[in-house]
Amino acid sequence: MIVLGLGSCFLAIAVLVAVTLLDQIEATRGQVALRVL
């Protein structure tokens, strides 16, 4: 049970990190697109 809890916590953290990274990538892409335009 403890292992499952750690696994779920790790998955939640990984998802949060992935979402934040995607948001940063999209933001940088938007800035680059605006600069190009």
N, C-alpha and C positions, 0 to 999 in steps of 0.2 A: 504493500500500500504506500509506503514512504517513497519507493522508487517511482510509482505512478504519479505521486504528487510532484516530485521533482521534475519528472518528464513533462507534466502539464505546465508547470511554471516555466520550464525552459522553452517550451513551444510558445507560450504567451509572450515571453520576452523576445524570442526570435521574430514573432509576427510584428511586435511593436517596432523593433529595429528595422525590419524590412519596410514597414509602412513609412517610417520617418525618412529612410534612405530614398524611397521612391518619391516622396514629397520633395525632398531636396533636389533630386535629379530633375523632376518636372519643373521646379522653380528655376533652376539654372537653365534648363532648355528654353523656358519662356523668356528669360532675360536675354539669352543669346539670340532667339528669334526676333525679339524687339530691336536688338542692336543691329541685326542684319537688315531688318526692314527700315 
